[in-house]
Every structure is written in C-alpha cells, then in structure tokens.
Amino acid sequence: MDEKARRRRDRLIDEAQGYRMLGMYDNALESLDRIPAADRDEFSVLFLRGDLLRSVERHAEALEVLHRAFEQQPADVDLLMALAWCYKRTDQLPRAITAMEQAYQIAPKEPVVLYNLSCYWSLAGDKMQCLSWLGRALRMSSELLSLIDSETDFDSLRHDPDFVKLVNLAKGTKT
C-alpha cells in the first residue's frame, strides 16, 4: 500500500471511530465500507468492523469478521472478549467460556476478564465456578461491585445465600 492509500485508510478508520464514539454505528460501518477491499482484511479494520456489528446486535455477522481478525491476532484480549460477547448472544455459551478462558491465560490480572468468566459460568449453571471467578474478580477490583445489581447474568444466583454472602463480604457489610 502506498503512502496516499495508507493515509486515506487511516482517515476512514479515524472517521469510523469518531462515528462510533457518537453512537452512529451505521455511519461508522459506511466509513469502513469506503476502505478499498484489498485493505479491509487488516486487523484494525476487521476488529473495528466486528465491534461495530456487535454494537448494532448483528452478532452472527460480527463473529464472521472477528474470526478473521482472530486468525491474525489470537492473543488480543479485547478481541477475545468481543468474541465471547457474540458467542453468548448467539447461544454458544461454551465457546464464550472458552474465549474468556483464553483471555484469562493472556491477562490473568485483568479483573473484567474474571468478572465475565463469572457471568458466563452463572449462565451455564455452575455456581461454584461462578463464585470462584467472581470472588477473585472482586478482590482485584471492588469497582466491579457497581455492576452486580444490574447484571442479569447473575439472576439465577441473586438470592442464593453463598452469592449474597460473597457480594456482602466484598462490600464490607455483614451478611
């Protein structure tokens, strides 16, 4: 790719990211569509397109694009989290868990990775895995407590005494 083509591609990526920040996802996708076909298979373009498709809840399409990005950078934690998000929403929960486990292998100290694993294990009906991952995530970052009340993934455990105890311990309150 010559310098002029590279600048044009970068400008269109910047434009798409600007639209994404404004919540104008369709406009962002249109910007990416203006990138020449030969340059659309670069990781940055694929990942951005997949993330935009995820944002407009076109999860199956997002997975197709994100898989192509994964072929280029299988150790990208953000990409693995986006894949897991889409797997969950396309009824592929085991694959979502696998993607998050891969993310954990790469970033074991990233609290959101552990938190997401706890969410997916809750959905899978594995209370012990859920509580184990959640406890570790909360020990790493008490800021995650603010997500729990609105997290529908925990609905099946919300009134479970062990879940309540774990959350209360993390909050520093008596059970």
Stockholm file with secondary structure:
# STOCKHOLM 1.0

chainA/1-175         MDEKARRRRDRLIDEAQGYRMLGMYDNALESLDRIPAADRDEFSVLFLRGDLLRSVERHAEALEVLHRAFEQQPADVDLLMALAWCYKRTDQLPRAITAMEQAYQIAPKEPVVLYNLSCYWSLAGDKMQCLSWLGRALRMSSELLSLIDSETDFDSLRHDPDFVKLVNLAKGTKT
#=GR chainA/1-175 SS CCHHHHHHHHHHHHHHHHHHHTTCHHHHHHHHHTSCGGGTTSHHHHHHHHHHHHHTTCHHHHHHHHHHHHHHCTTCHHHHHHHHHHHHHTTCHHHHHHHHHHHHHHCTTCHHHHHHHHHHHHHTTCHHHHHHHHHHHHHHCGGGHHHHTTCGGGTTTTTCHHHHHHHHHHHTCCC
#=GC SS_cons         CCHHHHHHHHHHHHHHHHHHHTTCHHHHHHHHHTSCGGGTTSHHHHHHHHHHHHHTTCHHHHHHHHHHHHHHCTTCHHHHHHHHHHHHHTTCHHHHHHHHHHHHHHCTTCHHHHHHHHHHHHHTTCHHHHHHHHHHHHHHCGGGHHHHTTCGGGTTTTTCHHHHHHHHHHHTCCC
//
